[in-house]
Amino acid sequence: MSRERRQVHRSALTEARFRRYFPASIFSSLGSWMLRFLLGWSAWDLTASATWVGIVAALMLVPTFVLSPYFGVLSDRVNPRYGLMVSMLVHAMISLTGGLASLFDSYSLTTLLVLACAMGAVTSGHTPMRLALVPLLVGRDALPSAVGMGAMTFNTARIIGPAVGAAVMSWHGTGVAYLVSVLMFLISLGVLLSLRRVGTRETRPREGLGDQFRAGMAYVRGHVGIRLVFAFTIVNGLLGRTVIELLPAISGQILQGDSKALATLTACAGAGSIVGGLIVSRQSADLHRILTLVTGGLAVATLLLLMMRWCDTLVLLSALIGLLSLTVTMAGTGCQTLTHLSVAEAYRGRVLSLWTVLAMGAPAVGAALVGATADLIGFPWVLAILGVCGMIAVMWLYGRRDILVETI
């Protein structure tokens, strides 16, 4: 990382290319959160098991381990806008399949698992393409704003998407709710199709995919700063992100809640994430300050997990989930910003794809393990264990902060 001096905040919305792209991001996020909500609720509705909810959550994330690096290489070779267009088509097909299966009363556990796997696969491609596109739309000084606004959009959709999904489910059934998410993806696709000269790159010599991937791995191995940012990302994923992924099971086991309780918790998580994204979006490209936000967010997240050990009401749990989501988003978005600001442009897609593997893969592993453990000993004890282990990990990373600071 290079030392940043006298950085000033600049809004990404001052960039014309980002303004043209932004509506596509909004509708894509709305559709994605509606679809995730519907798949999570379907898992609990079909099985009433935290283990199965964890498995479904994991299936929506695990493909990043295998596929994201491949898509990261592609995002360094092609216009990432084209990748996002393909992603919207596949998302729409997943939602359409779920809707038709529900309407014709053929929705089974097998159907759910296939759809969750498909969702994980398309997400593993969508995220690297999106992360590679944003820096092509804004200047370096507007990158924290663009990343923060992306988090705000994603997490505003976390409130609106599940709320719309729950409302449509109540009024017209699950099948129609899936079809509404199809509409969201098609609107996003339409916006992307209307764009011109967005996301293009200068022509570069084409190496083989394997050679490019190995070059990216070597770059990360030789960059101490990026490696430590990745360590922060893993801890963040195993703490709060895991808990957020298991909200359907937490709602059902701790509160014995219905779909409305789940929508409330998900909305509170979205509200907290909006604030977390707003905090990051207001930062300049000052790496020291962003690192402080990441460390502070992780420390507070561990305390919130410990407090949730004694939570048994919807109001209190909603408040803690909202605060947890704020800190998790602040830490995660901060890590993404640090990675963006640290990486050389030639390696951006590959490095951000590895970041995606960690940011999404860690919660996948955590969701499966924590869900199974919660079925054995209950969520209160699991949350306490996560809090204690998280505090130890944060202290360990904080003790090595000088290694990161020296590379800035």
N, C-alpha and C positions, 0 to 999 in steps of 0.2 A: 504494500500500500504506500502511496506517496503522500507526503505531508500536505494537508490542505490548510490554506491560510485565507483569512478575511473572506470567507464564503458568505454569500447573501442568499436569502430565500427567493426563489422565482417560481411562479405558478406554472404548471404544465399546460394550463388552459390558454396561456399566451401563445402557445404553439399551434398554428393552424392545422397541421397534420394530426396532432393529438385530438383536437376538437372534433375533427371529422371522424376519427376512429371511436371516440368515447361512447356514442350510443350503442354501437355493436357490443362493447364490453358490458354495458348495463343490461341489455336483454339476454346476453349469454349467461351472465351471473344469475339473473332471475330464473331462467330456465334450469340452470344447473342446481340451484338450491331447491327449487320445487321438486326436481327429480330425486335428489338425495333424500329430501324429506319423505317422499312417497315410498322410496325403497326401504328407508329405515322403519317407517311405520308399518309397511307390509311385513317386514321381518318380525316385528313384535306381534302384529296381529295374527300372523300364521303360526307362530311358535310359542309366544309368551316366555321366551328364554333369552337371558342376557348373553349366553354363549353364542346363540345363533345371531343375535344382533351384532355381537363383536365379530363374528365370522363374516357377515355381510359387509360391515364397515371395513374389515380387512381386505375383502375381495375388491372393494372400490378403491383401494390404495396400493395393494401389493404389486400389481403389474408395473408400477413405477420402477421397481427394482430391476426389471429386465428391459423394459421398453423405453424408459425416459432417456438413457444414454444414447440409444439409437436415434431417437427423435431430436436429441440435442445436436448430434452431428448433422442431421438433415437441416436443422434450423440455421446452421452456419453455412449451408450450401444453397438454400432456396429462399424465396420470398416467404417469410413466415405468415403473411396474410393468406396465402394459398392454403397453408396448413390449417389455419383457423377456419377457413371455409369448409374444408373437408370435415373438420371436427364438428361443426354445427350440423352437417348432414347426418353424421353418425349419431350424435346426441338425439336428434329428432327421431331417428329410426328406433332407438332404444325406448324413448318415451311412447312412440306409436305402438310398439310391441306390447309394452306394459298396459297401455290403455285398451287395446283390443282384447288382451287376455283377461282383463278385469271385466270388460263389458260383456264378454261371452262366457264368463264364469269358468275360465280355464286357468286361472292364476294359481300355480302350485309353488312349492318350495323349490323345485327344480327350475321353474321359470324365473323365480327371484334370483337364484344363484347365477344363472346364465346372464341375466340383466346386470347384476352387480359386477360380474367379471367384465362384461362389455363396457360398463361405465368406467371401471378401472383402466381398461386398455385405452379408451379414447381420452381420458383425463391425462394419462401419461404422455400423450402426444400434444394435447391442447396446451398444457402448462408451459413446456419449453418453448413452443411457438409464440405464445403470448409474451413470455418473459424476454424472448429475443426481439420481438417486434417493438416493444415500448422504447428502448434506447435509440431506435432508428427514427422515432417520431419527435424526440425532444433532445435538447442539449444537455450536457453534463450537469450544469447548474440547476436544471429543472428535474433531474432524475429523482431526488427524494420526494418531490411533490407528485411526480407521476406514479411512483411506487405507492406512496401513501394514498393517493386518490384511487388507485386500483384496489387497495385494501378496503377503502371506504365503500366503493361500489360493490365489491364482492360481499361485504358484510351488511350493507344496507339491504342487498338482496337476501341475505340470511334472515332478515326480519320479514320482508315483504313476501318472499317466495313461499316459505312454510305457512305464513298467515293466509295467503291466497290458496295454497294447497289445502289447508285445513277447512277453509270456508267452502271451497268447491266440493270437497269430500262430503261436508255436512249437507250441502244443498242438492248435489247431483251425483254423488258417488265417486269412488276412486278412479274409475275408468275415465270419466270426463276430466278429472284433475290431471291425469297423465296427458290428455289431449291438449289441455291448456299449455302445458310445458312445451309440447311440440310447437305451438304457435310462437312461443318466446324464441326458440331456436331458429325458426324460419325468419322471424323479423331480424335477428342478428345477422343471419346469412344474407338477407337482402341489403343491409347496410354495408357489409363487407364487399358485396358484389358491386355496389355503387361507387366504391373508392377507386381512385386511379393514382398511380405513381406513389403508392404508400408501401413502405417496407422493402423497397428495392435496395440492392447493394451493388457496389462495384464488382466487376467480374474478377474472380480470383482463380489461381491455378487449382485444379481439382485433384486432390489425392484420393486414395481409396478410403472407404468408410472406416475400415479397421485402422489404417494409418492415422487418420484424423482423430479417432477415438483415443488411440495410444498417446498421441501428441497431447491431447487434452489432459489425460491422466498424469502424464509427466509434468505438465505445467502446474497442476494442482499440488503434486508431491513436492515441487520445488518452491511453492509459495506458502511460507509459514503463516502469513496473515489469513489467507483463505482457509487453510486447514483449521485454524482456531475458530474462525467464524462458523465453519461446518460443525465443530464440536458444540458451540452454543446452540446451533440449529437442532442437533440431535436431542439435547437436553430439553429444549422447548417442546419438541414433538412428543417426547415420552411423558411429559408432565401434563400441562393443560390441554394440549391438542388431543391427547388420548381421551381425556374426560369429556371433551366436547363431542368427540365421535361417538361416545357411548350414552349420549343424552336420552335416546329412546329407552334404554335399559335402566338408567338412573331414575328416570321419571316413573317407570313401571314398578321398580323394586322398592325405591325409597318412599315414593308418594302414592303408589298404586294409581297413577294418573292415567287419563285417557289421551286422545289425540290433541285435545285443546291444551292440556297441561304441557305436553311435549312442544306444541307450537309456542306456548308462553316462554318456556325455557330456551327454545331455539331463538326466539325473538330477542330475549334478553342477552343471549350470547352475541347476536348480531349487533345490538345496540352498543355493547361494550367494545366490539371490534371496530365499529364506526369511530368511536372516540379514540381508540388506539391508532387507527389509520390516520385520523385527523392530526394527532400529535406528531406522527412521523412526517406527514405531508407538510407540516409547518417548519420542518428543519432545513437548514442549509446543508451543503455537502461537507459538513464538518465531521470527520470520522471519529474524532475523540468523543464528541457529544452523542453521536448515535450509539457508540459502544457503551456509554454510560446508560442510555435508555434501555439497551438490551439487558445489561446486567441487573439493573434495578427492576425491570419487569419480571425477570426470572425469579429474583429473590422474593418479590411480593406474591408471585404465583404459588410458591411453596407454602407460604403462610395461609393463603386462601384455601389450599387443599386441606391443610390441617384443620381449619375452621369448619369445613364442610363435613368433617367427621361427626359433628354434633347437630347437623341440620336435619330437620324433619318436617318443615312446612314449605309450601310452594313459594310464599313471599320471600322467606329467607334464602331458600335455595336459588330462586331467580336472581336475587341481588348478588349472591356470591358468584353465580355463573356469569353474570354480566361483568363483574369486576375481574374474574379470572380470564374471561375472553378479552377484556381490554389489555391486560398485561401480556397475554399470549400473543395477541396481534401486534402489540408494540415491539415485543422481542422478535417475533418472526419476521415482521416487515422490516425491522431494523437490520436483521441478519441479511435479508434479501437486498436491502439498500447497500450495506457494506460490501456484499459480493459484487453488485453492479459497479460500484465506484472503484473496486480494487482490480477487476479483471481487465485484461487487454481485449480490445474489440474483436480481434481475430479468434479468440477462444470463448467469447461470451456465451454462445449457445451451448457449447459442451459443458462449461463450468456451471452455468445455471441449470442445466439438466441434472448434473450431479447434486446440486443444491436441492432440486426438486425431489430426487430420490430420497434424500435425507429428510426433507421437510414433510413429505407425504408418507415415506416408508416407515419412519419411526412411529408415527401414530398407528399405522397399520399393524405393526408388531405389538405395540402397546395395547391396542383395542382387543386383539385376539387373546393376549395373555391376561389382561385385566378383566375382560368379560368372563373368562373361564374361572379366574380366581374369585371374582365377585359371586359367582354361583355357589362357591364352596364356603366362603367366609363372610360374604356380604360387602356391599359397597362402603359402609362407614370405615371398616378396618382397612380396606384396600386404599381408600383416600388418605388415611393416616400414614400408611406405609409409603405411598407416593410422595407425600409431603416431606417426610423425614429423608428419604433417599434423594429427593430433589434438592433439599437444602445442602446436603453433603456435596452433591455434584456442583451446585452453583458456587459454593465456597472453594472447591478445588479449581474451578475455572477462573474465579476471581483472583486466586493466588497466582495465576499465570498470566494475568492481564498485561504485565510488562512486556512479555514476549510479543503480544499483539501490538501494543503501543509502539514498540521499537521499530516495527515494520511500517508504521504510518508516516 
